[in-house]
Amino acid sequence: MFYTTDRNEHGLPHDPFKAIVSPRPIGWISTRARDGSVNLAPYSFFNAVCDSPKLVMFSSAGMKDSASIAIETGEFVANLATGDLARQLNRTSAQAPRGVSEFALAGLTEAPCRLVTAPRVAESPAALECRVTESFRPKGLDGTPSPYFMVIGEVVAVHIDEAILTDGMLDMSLARPLSRLGYLDYAVTEEVFQMSRPRMPDASDV
């Protein structure tokens, strides 16, 4: 099948776009507002941008609490979502009023960070403390701003539970990161394999 996205006439029960762009890492974003209240929410439009400097981004459909608090305070924490925490993560996706702690709703523990005031999820095996570098609404081909708000932050500190390290490297078969697929589907990484980058032949090989 083939269709163009200007008309989006795919004929399927649901738009397959997000199912094709998958698996997507989940940014479990925690923030602390200026009044001291905390917020925790998952974002499936999340990823690393680059590693020099270390930048990550999350994109919010509308100016939701995580985006607005991150922009107001200039900081947020990206907690690693895992299969073991899937149920708790799902609870934090509830549309709770601003000021209501999703940590409490999901039975999660706030742990202090070192360089930012936002708490991290104590039960998560890894967390990235971030300071906002920019935020904006992405534009389409016609120049119209999207209703989404993208927040980019530089990672200024990293927390890692040594229980997920093997020979000094993060062992994702132990961490079992949770990812978002299309629709209401999720996946857990349980099988990990390695591949070396191929070497291009030089003149001596010919």
JOURHU-V429921 format. One record per helix or strand. SS is the DSSP state (a for helix, b for strand). FROM is the first residue (numbers start at 0). LEN is the number of residues. Records with the same first field share a line. If there is no record, write none. Layout:
SS = FROM-LEN ; FROM-LEN
//
This chain:
a = 16-4 ; 64-9 ; 82-9 ; 101-5 ; 161-3 ; 171-4 ; 202-3
b = 23-2 ; 26-6 ; 37-6 ; 45-6 ; 53-8 ; 74-6 ; 81-1 ; 109-2 ; 119-2 ; 125-11 ; 138-1 ; 144-1 ; 147-13 ; 164-2 ; 168-2 ; 176-4 ; 185-3
//
